[in-house]
Amino acid sequence: MKNNLWKLATVVIVLTMLVPGLAMLLTGCGPEEEEEMIPTPVPVKPTATPVPSKAEGPVPAAPPTDTPAPPSATAPPSHAGPVIDKWALWTGGTQLRGANIWQRVVVPDLDGPEFLGSGHVGPPYTQADFDRLAALGANYVNISGPGLFTEKPPYVLDEKVQANLDNLLDMIAQADMFAVITARTGPGRSDFTFYRDGAGDWFDESLLIESVWEDQEAQDDWVEMWRYTAQRYHDNPIVVGYDLMCEPNSAGILLELWEPTEFYPEYAGTLYDWNQLYPRITAAIREVDPDTPILIGGMGWSAVRWLPYLEPTGDPRTVYMVHQYEPQDDYTHQEPSGQNTYPGEFDLNWDGAPDPFTRDWLDEHLSTIDAFKAEHGMPVAVNEFGVNRWVPGGAAFMDDQMDLFEQRGMNHALWSWDPSWKPWTEEVDAFNFRHGPDPDHHADVASSDLIDVIVKYWGRNTIRPSNLTEESSISTGQVYYVAANEPGASDGNSGLYPTYHWTLDKSMS
């Protein structure tokens, strides 16, 4: 990012929003998903033997307790001037297109000295990794990584995780992209919940921590973790969202319930119920940060079919989310030997007969989102989706799916953007689209059909943190700007970030 583009400019952005039409109200939903959604990368291939734990019964949610957030040992990064109205990036059409990055806390005895790098969090990312992502057209990074508080009690700030997040945000800003902070872990939850079938096999059972769903103290401290996080990053202009928990999953992992119709009649309002926790987190965030959008996905690993069971909080700056990998076992997560293709025919509803797997199937599957938006009047985004790079017809599938996202005006981030750290990328690369369709090839390729599709959609991005100083279009509105020395310009603020003021020009609506 060139510093001279950031200095001595104050812009007035006049944004008009066309009144959106009513969202489509279509009926039906896609097929049911498999028991556990595991779109995250795993260090080694676990066995296929699941080891779910069965809860004895519902645990009622206790009244919240007052748990003060621990003080920061380091001051939060300083950013000059007020930030943009980040909400405008989530409304009125697709404006953020990008990818997830994944990290977890390194376990030296498990990971060794190289697999995830020598730092506290890995795999390591470099400035070149983010510069390359931006050069392909992406303008948005979903940081899917550890939360700032420890997973085991006492639940306190992990200063090394915080330093890692600060560094990631600095690099993403330098690459001229926006970022969403997603908490995969936190009090009572470790990253190993996403590959729990390997507990006792390729990782020690002590690393599997899922007590957040049965421990009131852990939930109270999850609230405090987000209060602290929002206080620290509320004035960072590139942080455009807080994703409160990656893929809430209590119903499947602890109760072996895979359908919302089975879960809610018995467990609504208990500690197992995500719907009783995220409103508390939202309230805590709004005490320190009234502006940054909050992102909330549903239970069931945020699958589309669980979206209707989310209960909106009433916060006017919340985006509701889905993760879309369906059909997972039968298509997007196929092993290299898999034969199901897109478009094609195979059994999608477990009745023993083949069903057409086409764009129409995808459109109907996503109609659940249309109904939710129409009912609640709130935006929906998809901040995880993707295919194993070798699946037959994967490029056509992604093309249709991304087009359907865009028709619905949804921001989207695919899974995933891997670093250039070879000990990681040479071992775990099923979703690394840069490696091409050959499952035995573990390095970047010059081109592929899947690369072409992804870059085509990323190439539609026009908005970046820097170019908001230039005449551009945002959503369906118009953008106007004035130089810092012209009438109507506010006092200039020099520094790393420019100052933005977004207003609605009602005369143009």
C-alpha positions in Angstrom: 0.0 0.0 0.0 1.5 3.3 -1.0 1.6 5.7 1.9 1.1 8.7 -0.3 -2.4 7.5 -1.2 -3.3 7.5 2.5 -2.1 11.0 3.4 -3.7 14.5 3.4 -7.1 13.4 2.1 -10.5 13.6 3.7 -13.4 12.4 1.7 -17.0 13.0 1.9 -18.9 10.0 0.5 -22.5 10.5 -0.5 -24.1 7.1 -0.7 -27.5 6.5 -2.1 -29.1 3.1 -1.7 -31.8 1.9 -4.0 -34.6 0.4 -2.1 -34.0 -3.3 -2.5 -36.8 -5.5 -3.8 -38.4 -8.1 -1.7 -36.2 -11.2 -1.4 -37.4 -14.3 -3.1 -39.6 -16.5 -1.0 -39.0 -20.0 -2.3 -39.8 -23.1 -0.5 -37.8 -26.2 0.3 -34.2 -26.7 1.3 -31.3 -28.8 0.0 -30.5 -32.3 1.3 -29.5 -32.9 4.8 -25.9 -32.7 5.6 -23.7 -35.3 7.1 -23.1 -35.5 10.7 -20.0 -33.4 11.1 -18.9 -30.5 9.0 -15.2 -30.4 8.8 -14.2 -27.8 6.3 -11.1 -26.9 8.2 -7.7 -28.4 7.4 -6.3 -31.1 9.5 -2.6 -31.8 10.3 -2.8 -35.5 9.3 -5.6 -37.7 8.1 -7.6 -38.9 11.0 -9.4 -42.3 11.0 -13.0 -42.4 10.1 -14.1 -43.7 13.5 -16.1 -41.0 15.3 -15.7 -40.5 19.1 -18.7 -38.4 20.0 -19.5 -37.8 23.7 -23.1 -38.1 24.8 -24.4 -35.5 27.3 -26.6 -36.8 30.1 -29.3 -34.2 29.6 -30.0 -30.5 29.1 -28.0 -28.0 31.1 -30.0 -24.9 31.8 -28.3 -21.6 31.2 -27.5 -19.8 34.4 -27.7 -16.1 34.9 -24.6 -14.3 33.6 -21.9 -13.5 36.0 -19.7 -10.5 36.1 -16.2 -11.4 34.8 -13.9 -8.5 34.2 -11.8 -8.7 31.1 -8.1 -8.9 31.9 -6.0 -5.9 31.1 -3.9 -5.8 28.0 -0.2 -5.9 28.5 0.3 -3.9 25.3 -1.6 -0.9 24.0 -4.0 -1.5 21.1 -2.8 -0.2 17.7 -3.5 3.4 17.1 -5.4 4.6 14.0 -5.9 8.2 13.2 -9.3 9.6 12.5 -12.8 8.2 12.5 -13.5 5.0 10.5 -15.8 4.4 7.6 -19.4 3.2 8.1 -18.5 -0.4 7.8 -22.1 -1.5 7.7 -22.4 -0.1 4.1 -20.0 -2.8 3.0 -22.5 -5.5 3.9 -25.7 -4.1 2.4 -26.9 -3.3 -1.0 -25.1 -5.9 -3.0 -21.9 -8.0 -3.1 -18.9 -5.8 -2.2 -16.5 -8.1 -0.3 -15.1 -11.1 -2.1 -12.1 -13.0 -0.6 -10.9 -16.0 1.3 -10.4 -17.5 4.7 -7.0 -18.0 6.3 -6.7 -20.7 9.0 -4.4 -20.8 12.0 -4.3 -22.4 15.4 -2.0 -22.4 18.5 1.0 -24.6 17.8 1.4 -27.8 19.9 5.1 -28.6 19.7 4.8 -32.2 20.8 2.2 -32.8 18.1 3.3 -30.5 15.3 7.1 -30.8 15.6 9.5 -27.9 14.8 8.4 -27.2 11.2 4.8 -28.3 10.3 3.1 -25.1 11.6 6.3 -23.1 12.1 8.2 -22.2 15.2 5.9 -19.4 16.4 3.1 -19.6 18.9 0.5 -19.6 16.2 0.8 -21.2 12.8 1.1 -21.8 9.9 2.9 -18.5 9.4 1.8 -16.0 6.9 4.0 -13.3 5.3 3.3 -10.0 3.6 3.9 -11.6 0.3 1.1 -14.1 1.0 -1.4 -11.3 1.4 0.0 -9.2 -1.4 -0.5 -12.1 -3.8 -4.1 -12.6 -2.6 -4.9 -9.0 -3.3 -3.2 -9.1 -6.6 -5.7 -11.8 -7.7 -8.5 -9.4 -6.9 -9.6 -10.3 -3.4 -10.4 -7.4 -1.1 -11.4 -9.3 2.1 -9.7 -11.8 4.4 -11.7 -13.8 6.9 -9.2 -14.5 9.7 -10.3 -17.9 11.0 -8.1 -18.3 14.0 -7.8 -18.6 17.8 -9.7 -16.2 20.0 -7.7 -13.9 22.3 -8.5 -15.8 25.5 -7.1 -19.1 26.6 -9.0 -22.4 26.1 -8.4 -23.7 29.6 -9.1 -21.9 32.9 -8.2 -19.5 34.2 -9.5 -17.9 31.0 -7.0 -15.0 30.4 -5.6 -13.0 27.6 -3.1 -14.9 25.4 -0.7 -12.1 24.6 1.1 -14.1 21.9 -2.2 -14.8 20.1 -3.0 -11.1 20.4 0.4 -10.1 18.9 -0.2 -12.6 16.1 -3.6 -11.0 15.3 -2.1 -7.5 15.4 0.6 -8.6 12.9 -2.0 -10.2 10.6 -4.1 -7.1 10.5 -1.0 -4.9 9.8 -0.1 -7.1 6.8 -3.7 -7.2 5.5 -3.9 -3.4 5.8 -0.6 -3.1 3.9 -2.1 -5.4 1.2 -5.1 -3.0 1.0 -7.8 -5.4 2.0 -10.5 -5.5 4.7 -10.6 -8.2 7.4 -13.2 -10.0 9.6 -12.0 -11.5 12.9 -13.4 -15.0 13.4 -13.1 -16.8 16.8 -12.5 -20.5 16.3 -11.4 -21.0 19.9 -11.8 -19.4 23.2 -12.7 -20.3 26.8 -13.8 -23.9 26.8 -13.2 -24.6 23.1 -10.1 -25.7 21.2 -9.5 -26.0 17.5 -9.5 -29.8 17.8 -13.3 -29.8 18.0 -13.2 -29.5 14.2 -11.4 -32.8 13.8 -12.5 -34.5 17.0 -12.6 -37.9 15.4 -8.8 -38.0 15.7 -8.8 -37.7 19.5 -6.8 -40.6 20.9 -5.6 -41.4 17.5 -3.3 -38.8 16.0 -3.7 -36.3 18.8 -4.0 -36.7 22.6 -7.5 -36.6 24.0 -6.5 -33.7 26.3 -6.3 -31.4 23.3 -10.0 -31.8 22.6 -11.8 -29.1 24.6 -15.5 -28.6 24.2 -16.6 -27.6 27.7 -18.0 -24.2 26.5 -21.3 -26.0 25.9 -21.7 -27.2 29.4 -19.8 -24.7 31.6 -21.4 -21.3 32.5 -18.1 -19.8 33.4 -16.6 -20.6 30.0 -19.6 -18.9 28.3 -19.3 -15.9 30.6 -15.7 -15.5 29.7 -16.4 -16.0 26.0 -18.6 -12.9 26.4 -15.7 -11.1 28.1 -13.3 -12.2 25.4 -15.4 -10.5 22.8 -15.9 -7.4 24.9 -12.1 -7.1 25.1 -11.5 -7.9 21.5 -14.0 -5.2 20.3 -12.5 -2.6 22.7 -9.1 -3.3 21.2 -10.0 -3.2 17.5 -13.1 -1.0 17.3 -11.2 1.9 15.6 -9.2 -0.2 13.1 -10.6 0.9 9.7 -9.9 -2.5 8.0 -11.7 -4.6 10.6 -15.2 -4.7 9.1 -16.7 -7.5 11.2 -16.6 -9.7 14.3 -17.6 -13.3 13.7 -18.5 -14.5 17.2 -17.9 -18.2 16.8 -16.8 -20.4 13.9 -19.4 -23.1 13.4 -21.2 -23.6 16.7 -21.6 -27.4 17.0 -22.9 -28.5 20.3 -25.9 -30.4 19.0 -23.8 -32.8 16.8 -20.7 -33.3 19.0 -22.3 -33.7 22.4 -25.9 -34.7 21.7 -25.7 -36.5 18.3 -28.5 -34.5 17.0 -28.1 -33.4 13.4 -31.4 -31.7 12.7 -32.7 -28.4 14.3 -36.2 -30.0 14.6 -34.6 -32.6 16.9 -32.5 -30.2 18.9 -34.6 -27.2 19.8 -37.8 -28.8 21.3 -35.6 -30.3 24.1 -32.6 -28.1 24.4 -33.7 -24.5 23.6 -32.5 -22.1 26.3 -29.9 -24.4 27.7 -26.1 -24.0 27.7 -26.1 -26.1 24.5 -28.2 -23.5 22.7 -26.1 -21.0 20.8 -29.2 -18.8 20.6 -28.9 -17.9 24.3 -25.2 -17.0 24.1 -24.7 -14.8 21.1 -27.2 -12.1 22.3 -25.0 -11.7 25.4 -21.9 -11.4 23.3 -23.6 -8.8 21.1 -24.6 -6.7 24.1 -21.1 -6.8 25.5 -19.6 -5.7 22.2 -22.0 -2.9 21.8 -21.0 -1.5 25.2 -17.6 -0.7 23.7 -18.1 -0.7 19.9 -21.5 0.6 18.6 -20.4 0.4 14.9 -18.5 -2.6 13.8 -20.8 -5.2 12.2 -21.3 -8.4 14.1 -21.5 -11.7 12.2 -23.4 -14.6 13.5 -23.8 -18.1 12.1 -26.2 -20.8 13.2 -25.8 -24.1 15.0 -25.0 -27.2 13.0 -21.7 -25.9 11.8 -23.6 -22.9 10.4 -25.2 -25.0 7.7 -27.8 -23.4 5.5 -30.6 -25.5 6.9 -29.9 -24.2 10.4 -30.2 -20.6 9.4 -34.0 -20.3 9.9 -33.5 -21.2 13.6 -31.3 -18.2 14.3 -33.1 -15.7 16.4 -32.1 -12.1 15.4 -30.9 -10.0 18.3 -32.4 -6.8 17.3 -29.0 -5.2 16.8 -29.3 -3.2 13.5 -25.7 -3.9 12.5 -25.6 -7.6 12.5 -25.0 -9.9 9.5 -26.2 -13.5 9.6 -24.1 -16.1 8.0 -24.0 -19.5 6.5 -21.2 -22.0 5.6 -22.1 -23.7 2.4 -20.4 -27.0 1.6 -23.4 -29.0 0.6 -23.6 -31.7 -0.6 -20.5 -32.4 1.5 -19.7 -36.1 1.6 -21.2 -36.8 -1.7 -19.5 -34.0 -3.6 -17.5 -31.0 -2.2 -15.4 -33.2 0.2 -15.0 -36.2 -2.1 -11.8 -38.2 -2.0 -9.8 -38.3 -5.2 -11.5 -41.6 -6.1 -14.9 -40.0 -6.0 -17.0 -40.1 -9.2 -19.8 -37.7 -8.5 -19.7 -34.8 -10.8 -21.4 -31.4 -11.4 -23.7 -31.2 -13.1 -24.7 -34.8 -12.7 -27.0 -37.2 -11.0 -26.6 -39.1 -7.7 -28.7 -39.7 -4.6 -29.0 -36.4 -2.8 -31.8 -37.2 -0.4 -31.0 -40.8 0.7 -34.0 -42.4 -0.9 -31.8 -44.7 -3.1 -32.7 -43.0 -6.4 -30.5 -40.6 -8.3 -31.4 -36.9 -8.2 -30.3 -34.1 -10.6 -27.4 -32.2 -9.2 -27.6 -28.9 -11.1 -27.8 -25.2 -10.8 -31.5 -25.5 -10.0 -30.7 -27.7 -7.1 -28.2 -25.1 -5.8 -30.7 -22.3 -6.3 -33.4 -24.1 -4.3 -30.9 -25.0 -1.6 -30.0 -21.3 -1.2 -33.7 -20.3 -1.2 -33.6 -20.8 2.6 -31.5 -17.7 2.7 -34.0 -15.8 0.6 -36.8 -16.6 3.1 -34.7 -15.6 6.1 -33.8 -12.2 4.5 -37.4 -11.6 3.6 -38.7 -12.4 7.1 -36.1 -10.4 9.0 -34.8 -7.8 6.7 -31.2 -8.4 7.6 -28.2 -9.2 5.3 -26.8 -12.7 5.0 -23.2 -13.5 4.0 -21.4 -16.8 3.3 -18.0 -16.7 4.9 -17.0 -20.3 4.1 -17.6 -22.4 1.0 -15.5 -24.4 -1.4 -14.6 -27.7 -2.9 -11.7 -30.1 -2.8 -9.6 -29.1 -5.8 -9.9 -32.4 -7.6 -13.7 -33.0 -7.6 -15.2 -33.6 -11.0 -16.8 -30.4 -12.3 -15.6 -28.4 -9.4 -15.0 -25.2 -11.5 -18.5 -25.3 -12.9 -20.0 -25.9 -9.4 -18.1 -22.9 -8.0 -19.0 -20.7 -11.0 -22.7 -21.4 -10.5 -22.6 -21.1 -6.7 -20.7 -17.8 -6.7 -23.0 -16.4 -9.3 -26.0 -17.4 -7.1 -24.3 -15.7 -4.1 -23.9 -12.5 -6.1 -27.5 -12.6 -7.4 -28.5 -12.5 -3.7 -26.1 -9.7 -2.9 -24.1 -11.8 -0.5 -20.5 -11.1 0.5 -18.4 -14.3 0.3 -15.1 -15.7 1.4 -14.0 -19.1 0.1 -12.0 -21.8 2.0 -9.1 -21.3 1.8 -6.1 -19.1 1.1 -3.0 -21.0 2.3 0.4 -19.5 3.0 3.6 -20.2 1.1 4.8 -22.2 4.1 5.9 -25.5 2.4 5.8 -27.9 5.4 2.1 -27.0 5.6 1.1 -26.7 2.0 2.8 -29.8 0.8 1.0 -31.9 3.4 -2.5 -30.3 3.7 -3.8 -28.9 0.4 -7.2 -30.4 -0.5 -8.8 -26.9 -0.6 -5.7 -25.1 -2.0 -7.1 -24.2 -5.4 -3.7 -22.9 -6.5 -2.4 -26.5 -6.6 -4.6 -27.6 -9.5 -6.8 -30.6 -10.0 -4.2 -33.3 -9.7 -4.3 -34.7 -6.1 -0.7 -35.9 -6.3 0.5 -32.4 -7.2 1.4 -30.2 -4.2 2.7 -27.0 -5.7 1.2 -24.0 -7.4 0.1 -24.4 -11.0 0.1 -21.7 -13.7 -3.6 -22.0 -14.4 -6.7 -24.1 -14.0 -10.4 -23.9 -14.6 -11.0 -23.5 -10.9 -8.4 -20.7 -10.6 -10.0 -18.9 -13.6 -13.5 -19.0 -12.0 -12.3 -17.7 -8.6 -10.3 -14.9 -10.1 -13.2 -13.9 -12.4 -15.4 -13.2 -9.3 -12.6 -11.6 -7.3 -12.0 -9.3 -10.3 -15.3 -7.7 -9.7 -14.1 -6.0 -6.5 -13.8 -2.2 -6.8 -13.6 -1.1 -3.1 -10.5 -1.2 -1.0 -9.4 0.7 2.1 -7.3 3.0 -0.1 -9.4 3.7 -3.2 -12.3 5.1 -1.2 -10.3 8.4 -1.7 -11.1 8.2 -5.3 -14.4 8.4 -7.3 -15.9 5.0 -7.2 -19.2 3.2 -6.8 -20.5 1.5 -3.7 -23.4 -0.8 -4.0 -26.2 0.9 -6.0 -25.2 4.4 -4.8 -23.0 7.1 -6.0 -19.8 8.3 -4.4 -18.6 11.9 -4.3 -15.5 13.3 -2.8 -13.9 16.6 -2.1 -10.3 17.5 -1.6 -9.1 18.2 1.9 -8.8 21.9 1.1 -12.2 22.4 -0.4 -15.3 23.7 1.4 -17.1 20.9 3.3 -13.9 18.9 3.9 -13.2 18.1 7.5 -9.9 18.8 9.2 -7.2 16.7 7.7 -5.8 13.7 9.6 -2.5 12.4 8.5 -1.3 8.9 9.3 -1.7 5.3 8.2 -5.4 5.5 7.6 -7.6 8.2 5.9 -10.7 9.6 7.3 -14.1 8.7 5.8 -17.5 10.2 6.3 -20.4 8.3 4.7 -23.8 10.0 4.4 -27.0 9.2 2.6 -28.1 11.7 -0.1 -31.9 11.3 0.1 -32.5 13.5 -2.8 -31.0 10.8 -5.1 -33.0 7.9 -3.6 
